[in-house]
Amino acid sequence: PLRIGILTSGGDAQGMNAAVRAVVRTAISRGAEVYAIYEGYQGMIDGGDRIRRFGWEDVGSILNKGGTTIGTFRSKEFRERSGRLRAARNLLLLGIDRIVVIGGDGSLSGLDLFRAEWPGLLAELVENGEIAPQIAEAHPTLMIAGLVGSIDNDLVGTDMTIGADSALHRIVDAIDALASTAASHQRSFVVEVMGRHCGYLALMSAIAGGCDYVLIPEHPPADGWEDRMCAELRRGRAAGRRDSIVIVAEGARDRAGNPITSEYVRQVIERELDEDTRVTILGHVQRGGVPSAFDRWASTWLGYTAAEELLAATPDSEANVIGIRGNRMSAIPLVEAVRQTREVAACIERADYEEAMALRGSSFTE
Ligand code: F6P
């Protein structure tokens, strides 16, 4: 039978379990064997009991759980060729030459490198006498499928990444909770949300939470924004609004590329409006808790599609990321998706916001 490995890598995200479950059960129902690789790429390097054959029941009762039950890790060793060599050896010893990786852009680019190096790694393992030549010949290529697990929703080419919707729910719940205490005291709250270079969580939560102002990396405010923000807050108060909430993305910047911190925003409001102002940094609460209904069903669909794609793969198949585009499952070229995602981050770093927006909105498959 075909043997598939599955791992989760990088920051955990709600919905990863649903995707793992779908991959495992789809593969089993197609007659394949599935191996769960614990602790991400590190488990592949360590081998032993970190790579376990999974049966149908091993993924029971995880659909509604947050995080990833097979563990995740940001492996430094996998960044070294020596780590990847050990990983290849451990996979080959079990006859695994197809893997699904659920992770962010860093995890996916590591996967592509691993795939590209695979023949060279095999040759080295044969030369060192670590694996028999027949084993190398039986598995000449590594076939891969990527799923994007990240609350940031930052991968160019996909509409929604695994975990983004649940994180958004968490943020909106927090905004609702803060609004009542803010209103009681007529206070302003500055809420800092995650997302790295991506303002998705900040923008969508500001809209869904009915907030007063939002600062995101891709669209930095023009000079004088502090005055405009304060004018907005004053206008709200004058209209009878008792709570003011400003959302700051953790990657927010000004036009010159300088970070805008939540503490700076707090100071501006306190100084200009002479109001008691508090900062709430939501932090890892956003990555915690149960997955939303969307993250359960969409991740199930994604996992099913990834498993089907991988089982049908041949050594000549493209390396794809399976993502959601326009309410459809879509296979997009992994290398290009990661390249453009990194390019967006690089544009934001060098304060080239127009290019960043153009790239994020672009769709390279059209
Ligand atoms: O990429 C997901 C994310 O949660 C980001 O939003 C955040 O910047 C980062 O990971 C936090 O990383 P860590 O969990 O290593 O602190």
Residues whose N, C-alpha, C, O or C-beta is under 5 A from the ligand:
A	BS01	F6P	G11 I151 D152 M194 G195 R196
